[in-house]
Every structure is written in structure tokens, then in C-alpha cells.
């Protein structure tokens, strides 16, 4: 990658499901070290967009570059290598109920590290990730023994364990009470500061967006409708923007 090149470049991406045009010539840049929030109504295509970025879904057309790599057309091996540099926090957390916290965090290591690397550094990597989210004491617990907020933190620890250059957050505070949602939002900011992480955050939780965002893109009718700071968008007189802030 060239210096100052965006970490993620999305150019004129289109995605439809049948007659439902979800993304229409959508373009955006995500810069090194920033938290970029994608804000839109339910069903507007926010989650589809980040799944296209990690190529869990193929875009119909357009270009998506992540860390300098055009992901459309990448063979499986380089795609897997690229994905190892991207942390993904699923809305549902996607923890394995039959595994302990430690086993959940070791799962990405089993895919991307050699057995020797895991034996040498696996435990310390798990402990550091758990310490980052304030839950080192839960290492031998099962997900069913944890509160909703704790499970979210464990899912974030798992997303962090490979020290990704990019983190994608899919509705990180959905289903959490306001206090826990604020704690998760503040944790996301601390992760950004500690690791200079570049993050794309999908959310409609205005408090989360206010706390975490350096910049907000409004995804409206499949397009990048507006791109500005939270505070500037909040002052907008555009009716399509105002409805999110009232």
C-alpha cells in the first residue's frame, strides 16, 4: 500500500437481491486509524455492505480494495490471508456455546497459526485479548455463564486476538441495555486508541455513534447520501438526515 492510501476503498458498488436494489453505485474511503460509522435504517444495506467488504457476499459490480487488495476475484488462499487481518464482530456474537471462553478465542489461532506458534504464544495471546476487554477472569467459563455484555466483550476479544488491521462491527450494541451499550462503545474507542485500529461500524444506536465515530456516512436509498462528522450531521436541515436525529 502507498502511504496515505485509504485502508478501504469502495467504488461504485452495486448489490441486488432479485428486484431489491440494496446498494446503488455506493462509494466510500476509510482512512487509517479512524472509526467510520455507516448509519441507515433497518434493511438499508448496512450489513450487506460490510459483508461485501469481507466478501462473505459478492458485490454484483464495482470495486472494493482492502489493505491495497482488490477482493473481488481473489483466490481462496490470498482471501483467507486477507481475512486474517480483519476482525469481525458479529451482531449475534457467534460464540460457540460448547466451547469455553479460552477455546472460543483459540479458534482463530487454530486456523491461522501453526501448532508451534499456538503452543508458544497461544495462552499469552488469549490472556492479552481478554485483559483488553477486562475479562481475564472468565477464561475457563462457558458463554452460558456470562451476561449479554460480557459475551459481547468476549466476541470483541476474539475479533482482536490476531491483532487485525481492520475491525468490522455489525450493530455492536444491539440488544444491550443503555449502560452496557455505552461501556461497549467506550471499549471500542479504547481499542482504536491502543492499536490505531481502522474500524467500520454499522449501527443505528445514536449514543454508540456519538461516542465512537470520527466520521459518519449516511446510507440512504443504497447510496452514500452524506459524509460528515456526527455533530455536523446533527445540525443538518436536510429532512432525510434530520429524521435520524429527532
C-alpha positions as CSV (number, residue, x, y, z in Angstrom):
1,X,0.0,0.0,0.0
2,X,1.2,3.5,-0.7
3,X,1.5,6.0,2.2
4,X,-1.8,7.8,2.9
5,X,-3.7,5.4,0.7
6,X,-7.1,4.6,2.2
7,X,-7.3,1.3,4.2
8,X,-10.6,0.5,2.5
9,X,-11.7,1.9,-0.9
10,X,-15.2,1.2,-2.2
11,X,-16.1,2.4,-5.7
12,X,-19.5,2.3,-7.4
13,X,-20.6,-1.0,-5.7
14,X,-23.9,-2.4,-6.6
15,X,-25.8,-5.3,-5.0
16,X,-29.3,-6.5,-5.6
17,X,-31.3,-9.4,-4.3
18,X,-33.8,-10.0,-7.1
19,X,-35.6,-6.7,-7.6
20,X,-34.4,-5.3,-4.3
21,X,-31.5,-2.9,-5.2
22,X,-29.7,-2.7,-1.8
23,X,-26.5,-0.8,-2.9
24,X,-26.5,1.6,-5.8
25,X,-23.2,2.9,-7.0
26,X,-22.0,3.1,-3.4
27,X,-18.6,4.6,-2.9
28,X,-16.5,5.5,0.2
29,X,-13.0,5.6,1.7
30,X,-12.0,4.5,5.1
31,X,-8.7,6.0,6.4
32,X,-6.0,4.6,8.7
33,X,-6.9,4.7,12.4
34,X,-10.4,6.1,12.0
35,X,-13.8,4.9,13.3
36,X,-16.2,5.2,10.4
37,X,-19.9,4.6,11.1
38,X,-22.4,3.6,8.5
39,X,-25.8,4.9,9.6
40,X,-29.0,3.8,7.9
41,X,-32.5,2.4,8.5
42,X,-33.1,-1.3,9.1
43,X,-32.8,-3.1,5.8
44,X,-31.0,-0.2,4.1
45,X,-28.0,-2.4,3.2
46,X,-25.5,-1.6,6.1
47,X,-24.8,-5.2,6.9
48,X,-24.7,-6.2,3.2
49,X,-22.0,-3.5,2.7
50,X,-19.6,-4.9,5.4
51,X,-20.3,-8.5,4.2
52,X,-19.2,-7.3,0.7
53,X,-16.1,-5.7,2.2
54,X,-15.0,-9.1,3.7
55,X,-16.5,-10.9,0.8
56,X,-19.0,-13.0,2.7
57,X,-21.2,-11.7,-0.1
58,X,-20.1,-10.9,-3.6
59,X,-20.9,-7.5,-5.0
60,X,-22.7,-7.5,-8.3
61,X,-20.3,-4.8,-9.7
62,X,-17.9,-2.2,-8.6
63,X,-14.5,-2.3,-6.9
64,X,-13.6,-3.0,-3.2
65,X,-10.0,-2.7,-2.1
66,X,-9.0,-3.7,1.4
67,X,-5.4,-3.1,2.6
68,X,-4.5,-2.5,-1.1
69,X,-6.0,-5.7,-2.3
70,X,-8.9,-5.9,-4.8
71,X,-11.0,-8.5,-3.1
72,X,-13.3,-9.4,-6.0
73,X,-11.6,-12.2,-7.8
74,X,-9.1,-13.0,-5.1
75,X,-8.4,-16.7,-4.9
76,X,-9.2,-18.5,-1.7
77,X,-5.7,-18.6,-0.2
78,X,-5.0,-14.9,-0.5
79,X,-8.6,-14.1,0.5
80,X,-8.1,-16.2,3.7
81,X,-4.8,-14.4,4.4
82,X,-6.5,-11.0,4.0
83,X,-9.3,-12.0,6.3
84,X,-6.8,-12.9,9.0
85,X,-6.0,-9.1,9.1
86,X,-9.7,-8.2,9.5
87,X,-11.6,-8.6,12.8
88,X,-15.4,-9.1,12.5
89,X,-17.7,-8.6,15.5
90,X,-21.0,-10.3,14.6
91,X,-24.2,-8.8,15.8
92,X,-25.1,-12.2,17.4
93,X,-21.5,-12.5,18.8
94,X,-21.3,-16.0,17.1
95,X,-19.6,-17.6,20.2
96,X,-19.5,-21.4,20.3
97,X,-21.8,-22.4,23.2
98,X,-20.0,-25.8,23.6
99,X,-16.6,-24.2,24.0
100,X,-15.0,-22.3,26.9
101,X,-14.0,-18.7,26.6
102,X,-10.4,-19.8,26.0
103,X,-11.4,-22.3,23.3
104,X,-13.5,-19.6,21.6
105,X,-10.6,-17.3,21.5
106,X,-8.2,-20.0,20.4
107,X,-10.4,-20.9,17.4
108,X,-8.9,-18.2,15.0
109,X,-5.4,-19.2,16.2
110,X,-6.1,-22.8,15.1
111,X,-6.9,-21.6,11.6
112,X,-4.1,-19.0,11.1
113,X,-1.3,-20.1,13.4
114,X,0.9,-23.2,13.3
115,X,0.8,-25.7,16.2
116,X,4.2,-24.5,17.3
117,X,3.0,-20.9,17.4
118,X,-0.1,-21.8,19.4
119,X,1.9,-23.8,21.9
120,X,4.4,-20.9,22.3
121,X,2.2,-17.9,22.2
122,X,-1.4,-19.0,22.3
123,X,-2.1,-18.6,26.0
124,X,-0.5,-15.2,26.2
125,X,-2.5,-14.0,23.2
126,X,-5.7,-15.2,24.8
127,X,-4.9,-13.5,28.1
128,X,-3.9,-10.3,26.4
129,X,-7.1,-10.2,24.4
130,X,-9.2,-10.9,27.5
131,X,-7.3,-8.3,29.5
132,X,-8.0,-5.7,26.8
133,X,-11.8,-6.2,27.4
134,X,-11.5,-6.5,31.2
135,X,-12.5,-10.2,31.4
136,X,-9.3,-12.2,32.1
137,X,-11.1,-14.0,34.9
138,X,-13.6,-15.6,32.5
139,X,-11.0,-17.7,30.6
140,X,-12.4,-21.0,31.8
141,X,-16.1,-20.1,31.8
142,X,-18.7,-21.1,29.3
143,X,-20.7,-18.5,27.3
144,X,-23.9,-19.5,29.0
145,X,-22.4,-18.3,32.3
146,X,-21.8,-14.8,31.0
147,X,-24.1,-11.8,30.8
148,X,-25.0,-10.3,27.4
149,X,-22.5,-7.5,27.8
150,X,-19.8,-10.0,28.8
151,X,-20.5,-12.2,25.8
152,X,-20.1,-9.1,23.6
153,X,-16.8,-8.3,25.2
154,X,-15.6,-11.9,24.6
155,X,-16.7,-11.7,21.0
156,X,-14.6,-8.5,20.7
157,X,-11.6,-10.2,22.3
158,X,-11.9,-12.9,19.7
159,X,-12.0,-10.3,16.9
160,X,-8.9,-8.7,18.4
161,X,-6.8,-11.8,19.0
162,X,-5.0,-11.8,15.6
163,X,-4.3,-8.1,16.0
164,X,-6.2,-7.1,12.9
165,X,-5.5,-4.0,10.9
166,X,-9.3,-3.5,10.3
167,X,-12.2,-4.2,12.6
168,X,-15.8,-4.5,11.2
169,X,-18.5,-4.1,13.8
170,X,-22.1,-5.2,12.9
171,X,-24.6,-3.5,15.3
172,X,-22.2,-3.8,18.3
173,X,-24.7,-2.5,20.9
174,X,-28.0,-4.2,19.7
175,X,-29.8,-6.0,22.5
176,X,-27.8,-4.3,25.2
177,X,-29.1,-2.0,27.9
178,X,-28.1,1.6,27.7
179,X,-25.4,1.4,30.3
180,X,-23.8,-1.7,28.9
181,X,-24.1,-0.3,25.4
182,X,-22.2,2.8,26.5
183,X,-19.5,0.6,28.1
184,X,-19.1,-1.4,24.8
185,X,-18.9,1.9,22.8
186,X,-16.2,3.3,25.1
187,X,-14.3,0.0,24.8
188,X,-14.3,0.3,21.1
189,X,-12.7,3.8,21.4
190,X,-10.0,2.4,23.7
191,X,-9.3,-0.4,21.2
192,X,-9.0,2.2,18.4
193,X,-6.5,4.3,20.5
194,X,-4.4,1.3,21.7
195,X,-4.0,-0.4,18.4
196,X,-4.5,2.5,15.9
197,X,-7.2,0.2,14.5
198,X,-9.2,1.2,11.5
199,X,-12.9,0.3,12.0
200,X,-16.2,0.3,10.1
201,X,-19.1,0.4,12.5
202,X,-22.7,-0.5,11.4
203,X,-25.1,1.0,13.8
204,X,-28.4,2.8,14.4
205,X,-27.7,3.4,18.1
206,X,-27.2,7.2,18.2
207,X,-25.4,7.1,21.5
208,X,-22.9,4.5,20.2
209,X,-22.4,6.6,17.1
210,X,-21.8,9.8,19.0
211,X,-19.2,8.1,21.3
212,X,-17.3,6.0,18.7
213,X,-17.4,7.9,15.3
214,X,-14.8,10.1,13.8
215,X,-16.9,10.2,10.7
216,X,-20.4,9.1,9.7
217,X,-21.7,8.0,6.3
218,X,-25.5,8.1,5.8
219,X,-26.6,5.1,3.7
220,X,-29.9,6.2,2.2
221,X,-31.6,4.5,-0.8
222,X,-28.5,2.5,-1.5
223,X,-26.2,5.4,-1.8
224,X,-23.6,7.4,0.2
225,X,-26.1,10.2,0.8
226,X,-24.0,12.2,3.3
227,X,-20.5,12.0,4.8
228,X,-19.5,14.2,7.8
229,X,-19.0,14.2,11.5
230,X,-21.8,13.3,13.9
231,X,-22.1,16.8,15.2
232,X,-22.3,18.4,11.7
233,X,-24.9,15.9,10.5
234,X,-26.9,16.5,13.7
235,X,-27.1,20.2,12.7
236,X,-28.3,19.4,9.1
237,X,-31.6,20.8,7.9
238,X,-32.0,18.0,5.3
239,X,-35.2,16.2,6.1
240,X,-33.7,12.8,5.2
241,X,-30.8,13.4,7.7
242,X,-32.9,15.1,10.4
243,X,-35.2,12.2,10.9
244,X,-32.3,10.2,12.4
245,X,-31.5,12.8,15.0
246,X,-35.1,13.6,16.2
